[in-house]
Amino acid sequence: MLFIVHLICVVVFVLLGIAFWNGKGAFLIAGYNTSSREEKEKTDEKKLCRFMGKFMFVLAAGWLIVASGEIFKSMALLWIGLGFFMVIMIAGIVYANTGNRFKR
C-alpha cells in the first residue's frame, strides 16, 4: 500500500515537471505567484518554468529511489533516496534564489 503512495508522489512530480517544462503553471511557483506585477515583468517566466520542470524531474527520480526501497524492503535505498531528495531540494532552492538567474 505504501508503495502506491510513493508512486503517486512520483507521478505528481512528473506531471508538474511536464507542466513547468511546457511553460505552464508559473502560478504554482511559490514566491513568483505572490510577487507584484512589476516584479513579474522583471522575471523571465519561461526560463523559471524550464528550471522548475527540470527540478521536478530530478525530484521525481529521487522519490523513485525511495519507492524502490519500499519494493525491495531495503532501508539503505530508503535513506539513499531521502538523502538524494534532500540534497537536490536544498541545492535547487539555493540555485534558484541566488545570482539573478531568472531576471530579464
N, C-alpha and C positions, 0 to 999 in steps of 0.2 A: 504493500500500500504506500509506504513512504517513497518508494521508487517512482511511483506515479506523480507524487507531489514534486519530486525533483525534476522529472521530465516536463511537467507543466511550467516550472520556473525556466527551464532551458528554452522551451517554446516561446514563452513571453519575451525573453531576451532576444531571441532570433527575430520575432515579429517586430519588436521595437527597432532592432538593427536594420531590418529591411525598410521600415518606415523612415527612419532617420537617413539611411543611405540614399533614399529617393528624394530627400529634401523636404519631407513632410514631418509633421509632429513637433515643430520647434516650440509650440506652446506647452509641450510636456517637459521641456528642459528647465529645471529649477534655476532661478536667477534670471534667465532670459525672459521667461514669461511674466515676471514681476517688474522688469525694468521699464523705464519710461519710453515713450515713443522716440525721443531724441537719442537715447542710448541704443535702442534697437536699430535706428538708422545708421549708427556708427559701427554696428556689428555685421560681419559677413555671415548671414544666416545660412547660406549654402555650405560654407566651409565648416561652420559649427555643427550643422546637422551631419555632414560627412564624417567628422571626427566622432560624434556621438554614435553613429552607426557602427563604425569600426570598434569603438569601445564596447558596445553591446554584444557584438560578435565574440570578442575576446572574453567578456564576462560569461557568455553562454558556454564557451569552451571550458572555462574554469569550473562552472557549475556541472558540466558534463562529467568532469573528473570526480566531483563529489558524488554524483549519481552512480558512477561506476563503482565507487566504494561501497555503495549500498547493494549493487548487483553481486559483487564478489565478496561481500561481507568482510571488507578489508578496512580496518581503521587507518592504516597507513595511507591508502588512497583518499580517504575522507579528509585527513589532515593535510595531505599534499594539496588537494583541491581547494580546501578552505584557505590555506596559506597563499596559493596562487591567486585566488579570488581577491583576497585582501590586499596583496601587493599590487595587483593590477588596479584595484579600486583606488588605492592611495596614489599610485603613480598617475593614473588618469586624471584625478582631481587636481593634483599639483600641476600637471602639464596644462590642463585647460585653464587654470587660473593664474598662470604666470606668463609673462612675455608678450602680451598683446597679440596673441596668435590669430585671433578672430576679428581683429579690428580692420575696418576698410581703409 
